[in-house]
Amino acid sequence: MNKKYIVCGAGRVGGKVANVLKQYGADVTIIERDRDVARFFKKEGYNVLLGDVLDEKTLKKANIECADWLIAVLGKDVDNLFVILKAKEMNPKIKTAARVSDESSLESFYKSGVDLLVLPELIGGLHLAKAILGIEKPIRLQTLEEIKK
């Protein structure tokens, strides 16, 4: 059976997450509140639900009760935390992942029972510093076409 993934927010991080999941054949639903962003992903062949993910009705429309994973990659930590808590309330078996921007939010996310966290700014900053110091090999810059693959 194909796992069902709900990606909340199709911005810089969420769009990449959805893209990789789709490339591997996953059943992906994107919840996006920006009409233009939603339209773009719809044209790219994604199942897109236009709505506010902070509204419980939107999560119901996305069939959260049947989802295996919910990925909260909204711009604000407080919104991601709310979505994680609401998802676990509506589907206790769901696995969750979230983007976190502020390290001071980590404790709250741990308490929420989130399964996977990523801190893009922290990861990027650490990698950049280590590359500058010669501790790590820098990631090769890619063309836009390569990144989209």
C-alpha positions, 0 to 999 in steps of 0.5 A, a space after each residue: 500500500 502506498 503511504 499518504 503524505 500531507 505537506 502543509 505549505 509549498 514554499 521553499 522547503 515544502 515545495 522541495 519535500 513534495 517534489 522529492 516525495 512525488 519523484 519516489 512515487 508517494 501519494 502527496 497532498 499539498 495544503 497551500 493557502 496562496 492561490 498562485 502557489 497552489 495553482 503552480 503545483 496543481 499544474 505540475 500534477 500535484 493533488 493540491 488543497 487550497 486552504 488554511 491548514 490551521 483550520 481543522 476543516 482543511 485537515 479533514 478535507 485532506 483526509 488526515 485520518 487516512 494519512 501516514 505522514 504530515 509534514 509541517 513546513 510553514 513559515 512560523 514555528 508556532 504554526 508548525 507546532 499547532 499543525 503537529 498537535 492538531 494532526 496527532 489529535 485527529 489521527 493518533 497514528 500519524 507520523 509527523 515532521 516539521 521545519 523549525 527556525 528558532 532553536 528555542 522552539 525545540 523543547 515544545 516540538 519534542 513535547 508535541 511528540 513530533 517524529 522528525 525535525 529539521 532546522 534548515 538555517 542551522 544545518 545550512 550555517 553549520 555546513 557553510 562554516 565547516 566548508 569555509 574552514 575546510 572541514 567539510 567539502 562544500 556542496 557543488 552549486 547546481 543549475 536550476 535544472 539540476 535542482 528541479 530534478 
